[in-house]
Amino acid sequence: MPVLAIIGLLGGIAYVVRGSAPPLVAQPVAPPTVAPYPSAGSGMLEASTRNIAISTPVGGVVREVFSKVGDRVGEG
């Protein structure tokens, strides 16, 4: 009986040590995005109160933006 108890104790210790090892980190499928501006961050921003959908009434690709970083813009 003592031999079985020692074997069980050693097996339990081995199980805990093997289970507490950090998991392997998978390599990302694609590299993270890089901001095109030196002072801008990349990622997703969420408002503290609610998320606001920003969209246009027409679909398509924006080819040119006529404002610069820091410009005040208005409707139209």
N, C-alpha and C positions, 0 to 999 in steps of 0.2 A: 503494500500500500504506500509506503513512503516514496518508493521509486516512481509510482504513478503520479503522486502529488508533485514531485519535483519536475517530472516531465510536463505535467499540466501547467505548473508555474512558469517554466521556461518557455513553453508554447504561448502562454498568455503574454509574457513579456515581449516575445518576438512579434506577436500580432500587434501589440500596442506600438512598438517602435516602428514597424513597417507601415502602420496606418497613420502615424503622425508625421510622416515625411511630406514635404510640400508637393502639391500636384505639379505635373509637368505643364509648362505654359506652351500653348499652341502658337505657332508662328502666324502672324496676320496674313490674310489672303491678299490684301492690297496695302500699300504703304499709307500712312495717315495723310490727310489733306494738309496742304501748306497754304497759309494765307498769302494772297498776292501783294498785300501791303505790309510794310515793316511794323506798323503800330497796331495791326488788327489781329485778332485771335481767330481761331477756327473752332468750330463745334456748333452745338445747338443751344440757343438761348430760349429760356422760358420766363414769362412774366411772373411776378410774385402773386398777382391776383388772378389773371386768366391769360390764356394764350390767344393771340390775335392773328388771324389769318390775313396774310398780305398776298394779294393776287391782282391780276389785270383782267379786264373784260375780254381781251383778245389773247389767243394762244400764240406762241412763237418764241424765237430766240432773240435776246437783247444783243444787238451788235455794237451799240455805242451808248455811253452814258455822258450827258452833258454837264455833270456837276463833279466837283472834286470833294475829297474828304474834308469835312468841316463846313461845307457850304450849307446855308439855310435854303431849303426848298419848300415850295408850297404846291397846292393843287394846280394841275395844268402845266 
